[in-house]
């Protein structure tokens, strides 16, 4: 599995903050561009946005159609998760995080943001990373391998702030999964915030505004 495409945008020369943005199934590295450029953090903070693109793989649930994807998706009836694919993508994002650290960005200033499949990888990577990150933003996602994460909690990740945003009418990832996730985070004492919106499996303006505000608040707190 090769990762060749990474788009990077810096709004200044003196970069202090990095946000790694992960697209959804079938999406690409440009998906977040129209959203990001309209945020206050992009306009007011020295920031770097990194947009990795997933490889093209065969998706079992879509009649084996080749698509951009972070991992394979199986038929819902099978209730199988592509552990190998998810972990490969996790390692890729970890390498990007480590590269940013080598470029002088502190871990407390590195965010992971994702939509749908991208949100899954953001949560999986952030909660398994050895150091506390600035924050994890999950838009219409879910947390894979909850039992495994519960058994092998990384102490530093318990303090990593998490922002969960989900549509109550989501027809792809049912909101019931988010209620369970909310209870999981609460029971295991994670630092999280959960917002629900009157939308389907999509991103709305109010959601982006809330994420923008939340990230800005975390940046001000850490710096």
Secondary structure, 3 states (H helix, E strand, C coil): CCCCCEEEEECCCCCCEEEEEECCCCCCCCCCHHHHCCCHHHHHCCEEEEEECCCEEEEHHHCCEEEECCCCECCHHHCCECHHHHHHHHHHHHHHHHHHHHCCCCHHHEEEEEECHHHHHHHHHHHHCCCCCCEEEEECCCCCCHHHHHHCCCHHHHCCCEEEEEECCCCCCCHHHHHHHHHHHHHCCCCEEEEEECCCCCCCHHHHHHHHHHHHHHHHHHC
